[in-house]
Amino acid sequence: MNTRKVKQVVSGQATTDGAGVELVRVIGQPALMDLDPFLLLDAFRSDDPDDYIAGFPPHPHRGFETVTYLLNGRMRHQDNAGNEGVIEPGGIQWMTAGKGIVHSEMPEQQDGMLEGFQLWINLPGSHKMTAPAYQEHDAADIPTESRDGSVIKVISGQTSRGTSGPVSQPLTDPLYVDVSLQPDSAFVEEIAADHNAFIYVIDGEVVLEDTNLTQLSLGRDQLAVLDQGDSIALRSGNRETRFLLVSGKPLNEPVARGGPFVMNTEAEIRQAFSDYQRGNF
């Protein structure tokens, strides 16, 4: 196997979004604006309600997918098509915004820990105007694979040992796994050779090699962009470690951004704003 190395390390930047939610932006900041097909990765983690209670009031999206994965806490979502539900701890909401949706995401709690991630995944130009859709799964629906020293929760894609996640998206063929490692444990996994890939450290320490074959140690809220290859090999440090491993097929298309809209051209962005202002979502 051709093991992937680290070609860039990115540290998350503290910022706010929504109605003032405190979060860490990892993809979508100056150091890493995107990693085709991934447009944004935000991590939120706080036990202070003042950091999150205002939530994300109604806002629009068009042209991409939002993936919300909760580790702790509960989040209620509603949209302008009448869909409503609660994302529970360990649950995933994979929303295809498509041609347009207006939705809100509000914490369903007054205190306690709220922790999770939101990942934005681009859609190809041929599918940006599809009908909005959801793939939602509770923690019980997400399969877990146990190996020596590791536990892997598989949200989408398939591991080398055949465990498949419940979310399917053939347009970008994403692999999205949540890996927990015991101290000083090895982890090896296959990654599609044509995918772009990254790991994001939730807690603990991940040790792997960069392109100069130098051992790197990554800690909490750090992301490693991986170079090309068909596998990844790493170890945990001297404490329990948890990280996300994510990969996806690049679209290799122009990206035009306009706040909550991601299209291929500036003209399409202007049309999105016009459609939203006219109530056509």
C-alpha positions as CSV (number, residue, x, y, z in Angstrom):
1,M,0.0,0.0,0.0
2,N,1.0,3.6,-0.7
3,T,0.6,5.2,2.7
4,R,-0.5,8.8,2.7
5,K,1.6,11.4,4.5
6,V,0.7,14.8,6.0
7,K,1.2,17.7,3.5
8,Q,-0.4,20.4,5.7
9,V,-1.3,20.9,9.3
10,V,-4.1,23.4,10.1
11,S,-5.1,24.7,13.6
12,G,-8.7,25.6,14.2
13,Q,-9.6,29.3,14.6
14,A,-12.0,30.5,17.2
15,T,-15.0,32.3,15.7
16,T,-18.7,32.8,16.1
17,D,-21.6,32.0,13.8
18,G,-25.4,31.9,13.8
19,A,-26.7,34.1,16.6
20,G,-23.3,34.1,18.3
21,V,-22.4,30.5,18.8
22,E,-18.8,30.0,19.8
23,L,-17.0,27.5,17.6
24,V,-13.7,26.5,16.0
25,R,-13.4,26.8,12.3
26,V,-11.0,24.4,10.7
27,I,-11.9,24.3,7.0
28,G,-13.2,27.6,5.6
29,Q,-10.6,29.8,7.1
30,P,-7.5,31.6,5.5
31,A,-5.2,28.7,6.2
32,L,-7.5,26.2,4.4
33,M,-10.4,27.7,2.5
34,D,-11.5,24.3,1.1
35,L,-10.4,20.8,0.3
36,D,-12.4,19.7,-2.7
37,P,-15.2,18.6,-2.2
38,F,-15.1,19.8,1.5
39,L,-16.0,23.5,1.9
40,L,-16.2,24.0,5.7
41,L,-15.6,22.2,9.0
42,D,-16.7,23.8,12.2
43,A,-16.3,22.2,15.7
44,F,-18.4,23.4,18.6
45,R,-17.7,22.2,22.2
46,S,-18.9,24.0,25.4
47,D,-20.6,23.4,28.7
48,D,-21.4,27.2,29.0
49,P,-24.9,27.8,27.6
50,D,-23.9,31.4,26.8
51,D,-21.6,30.0,24.1
52,Y,-24.4,28.1,22.3
53,I,-27.9,28.8,23.5
54,A,-28.7,31.4,20.8
55,G,-28.2,28.6,18.2
56,F,-28.6,29.1,14.5
57,P,-31.9,30.8,13.7
58,P,-33.5,30.4,10.3
59,H,-31.0,30.8,7.4
60,P,-30.9,29.6,3.8
61,H,-28.6,27.2,1.9
62,R,-28.3,26.3,-1.8
63,G,-25.8,24.2,-3.8
64,F,-24.2,21.8,-1.2
65,E,-24.7,19.5,1.7
66,T,-24.5,20.1,5.5
67,V,-23.5,17.3,7.7
68,T,-24.1,17.7,11.5
69,Y,-22.7,15.1,13.8
70,L,-23.3,15.5,17.5
71,L,-21.2,13.9,20.3
72,N,-23.0,15.5,23.2
73,G,-26.2,17.5,23.6
74,R,-29.3,17.8,21.5
75,M,-30.1,20.0,18.5
76,R,-33.6,20.7,17.1
77,H,-33.9,21.4,13.4
78,Q,-36.8,22.8,11.5
79,D,-37.1,23.9,7.9
80,N,-39.5,25.8,5.6
81,A,-40.9,22.6,4.1
82,G,-42.3,21.5,7.5
83,N,-39.6,19.0,8.4
84,E,-38.6,19.0,12.1
85,G,-36.7,16.7,14.4
86,V,-34.0,16.5,17.1
87,I,-30.4,15.3,16.6
88,E,-29.5,13.3,19.7
89,P,-26.0,12.5,21.0
90,G,-24.2,10.3,18.5
91,G,-26.7,11.1,15.8
92,I,-26.0,12.4,12.3
93,Q,-28.1,14.7,10.0
94,W,-26.9,14.7,6.4
95,M,-28.9,17.5,4.6
96,T,-28.8,18.0,0.9
97,A,-29.8,21.7,0.5
98,G,-30.0,21.3,-3.3
99,K,-32.0,24.1,-5.0
100,G,-32.7,25.8,-1.7
101,I,-33.9,25.4,1.9
102,V,-34.4,27.6,4.9
103,H,-33.7,25.9,8.2
104,S,-32.8,26.5,11.8
105,E,-30.7,24.5,14.3
106,M,-31.4,25.3,17.9
107,P,-29.9,23.6,21.0
108,E,-32.6,21.5,22.7
109,Q,-31.2,22.2,26.2
110,Q,-30.6,24.9,28.7
111,D,-27.3,23.7,30.2
112,G,-24.8,20.9,29.9
113,M,-22.3,20.0,27.2
114,L,-23.0,20.7,23.6
115,E,-20.4,19.2,21.3
116,G,-20.2,18.3,17.6
117,F,-19.3,19.2,14.1
118,Q,-20.7,20.6,10.9
119,L,-19.1,19.7,7.6
120,W,-20.1,21.2,4.3
121,I,-19.7,19.0,1.2
122,N,-20.0,20.5,-2.3
123,L,-22.4,19.2,-4.9
124,P,-21.5,19.0,-8.6
125,G,-23.1,21.7,-10.9
126,S,-25.4,19.1,-12.4
127,H,-27.0,18.4,-9.0
128,K,-26.9,21.8,-7.3
129,M,-30.6,22.4,-8.1
130,T,-31.9,19.0,-7.0
131,A,-34.8,18.8,-4.5
132,P,-33.7,19.2,-0.8
133,A,-33.4,15.9,1.1
134,Y,-32.3,14.4,4.4
135,Q,-30.5,11.4,5.6
136,E,-30.9,11.2,9.4
137,H,-29.7,8.5,11.7
138,D,-29.6,8.0,15.5
139,A,-26.5,6.7,17.3
140,A,-28.1,3.2,17.3
141,D,-28.1,3.3,13.4
142,I,-24.4,3.9,13.1
143,P,-22.4,0.7,13.0
144,T,-19.4,0.2,15.2
145,E,-16.3,-1.8,14.3
146,S,-13.9,-3.0,17.0
147,R,-10.2,-3.7,16.3
148,D,-7.3,-4.2,18.6
149,G,-7.0,-0.9,20.4
150,S,-9.6,0.9,18.4
151,V,-13.3,1.5,18.0
152,I,-14.6,2.9,14.7
153,K,-18.0,4.5,14.1
154,V,-18.8,4.4,10.4
155,I,-21.1,7.2,9.3
156,S,-20.6,6.9,5.5
157,G,-18.4,4.8,3.3
158,Q,-17.0,1.4,4.0
159,T,-13.9,0.3,6.0
160,S,-11.3,-2.2,4.8
161,R,-13.0,-4.8,7.0
162,G,-16.4,-4.3,5.3
163,T,-18.3,-2.1,7.8
164,S,-20.6,0.3,5.9
165,G,-22.1,3.5,7.2
166,P,-25.8,4.2,6.8
167,V,-25.3,7.4,4.7
168,S,-24.9,7.0,0.9
169,Q,-23.8,9.8,-1.4
170,P,-22.4,8.4,-4.7
171,L,-21.7,11.9,-6.1
172,T,-18.7,12.4,-3.8
173,D,-18.4,8.9,-2.3
174,P,-17.4,10.1,1.2
175,L,-15.8,8.1,3.9
176,Y,-16.6,9.6,7.3
177,V,-15.5,7.7,10.4
178,D,-15.1,8.5,14.1
179,V,-12.1,6.6,15.5
180,S,-11.3,6.1,19.2
181,L,-7.8,4.6,20.0
182,Q,-6.4,3.3,23.3
183,P,-3.0,4.7,24.3
184,D,-0.1,3.7,22.1
185,S,-2.3,1.9,19.6
186,A,-1.8,1.7,15.8
187,F,-4.5,2.4,13.2
188,V,-4.3,1.5,9.6
189,E,-7.1,2.0,7.0
190,E,-7.5,2.1,3.3
191,I,-8.6,5.3,1.5
192,A,-9.7,5.5,-2.1
193,A,-6.7,6.7,-4.1
194,D,-8.6,9.4,-6.0
195,H,-10.0,11.0,-2.8
196,N,-8.9,14.0,-1.0
197,A,-8.6,13.2,2.7
198,F,-8.0,14.7,6.2
199,I,-8.0,13.7,9.8
200,Y,-9.2,16.0,12.6
201,V,-8.1,15.4,16.2
202,I,-11.0,15.6,18.7
203,D,-9.0,14.6,21.7
204,G,-5.6,13.1,22.6
205,E,-2.6,12.8,20.3
206,V,-2.1,11.4,16.8
207,V,1.4,10.6,15.6
208,L,2.1,10.1,11.8
209,E,4.6,11.1,9.2
210,D,4.7,14.2,7.0
211,T,6.0,14.2,3.4
212,N,9.6,14.6,4.6
213,L,9.1,11.3,6.6
214,T,9.3,13.3,9.9
215,Q,7.2,12.2,12.8
216,L,4.4,14.7,13.5
217,S,2.3,14.9,16.7
218,L,-1.1,16.4,16.3
219,G,-3.3,17.5,19.2
220,R,-6.8,18.7,19.8
221,D,-8.5,20.9,17.2
222,Q,-5.7,20.2,14.7
223,L,-6.4,19.0,11.2
224,A,-3.9,17.2,8.9
225,V,-4.4,17.3,5.1
226,L,-3.2,14.1,3.6
227,D,-1.3,13.7,0.4
228,Q,-2.2,11.1,-2.2
229,G,-2.1,7.4,-1.6
230,D,-4.4,4.5,-0.9
231,S,-4.0,4.1,2.9
232,I,-3.3,5.9,6.2
233,A,-1.2,4.6,9.1
234,L,-0.9,6.4,12.5
235,R,-0.5,5.8,16.2
236,S,-2.0,7.3,19.3
237,G,0.1,8.9,22.0
238,N,0.2,8.0,25.7
239,R,-3.5,8.7,26.3
240,E,-6.8,7.8,24.8
241,T,-7.3,9.5,21.4
242,R,-10.2,10.3,19.2
243,F,-10.3,11.7,15.7
244,L,-12.3,12.0,12.5
245,L,-11.1,10.5,9.3
246,V,-12.8,12.0,6.3
247,S,-12.3,11.5,2.5
248,G,-14.2,12.3,-0.6
249,K,-14.0,12.4,-4.4
250,P,-13.0,15.8,-5.7
251,L,-15.4,17.5,-8.1
252,N,-12.8,19.6,-9.9
253,E,-15.3,22.3,-10.6
254,P,-15.2,26.1,-10.2
255,V,-16.5,27.2,-6.7
256,A,-18.4,30.5,-6.2
257,R,-19.3,31.3,-2.7
258,G,-21.8,33.8,-1.4
259,G,-22.4,33.4,2.3
260,P,-24.9,30.4,2.7
261,F,-24.8,29.7,-1.1
262,V,-22.2,27.7,-3.0
263,M,-22.5,27.6,-6.8
264,N,-20.2,27.4,-9.8
265,T,-20.5,31.0,-11.0
266,E,-21.1,34.5,-9.6
267,A,-24.2,34.8,-11.7
268,E,-25.6,31.7,-10.0
269,I,-24.8,33.3,-6.6
270,R,-26.7,36.5,-7.5
271,Q,-29.6,34.3,-8.7
272,A,-29.6,32.5,-5.4
273,F,-29.8,35.7,-3.4
274,S,-32.6,36.9,-5.7
275,D,-34.6,33.7,-5.4
276,Y,-34.2,33.8,-1.6
277,Q,-35.3,37.4,-1.3
278,R,-38.3,36.7,-3.4
279,G,-39.4,33.8,-1.2
280,N,-38.7,31.2,-3.9
281,F,-36.9,28.7,-1.6
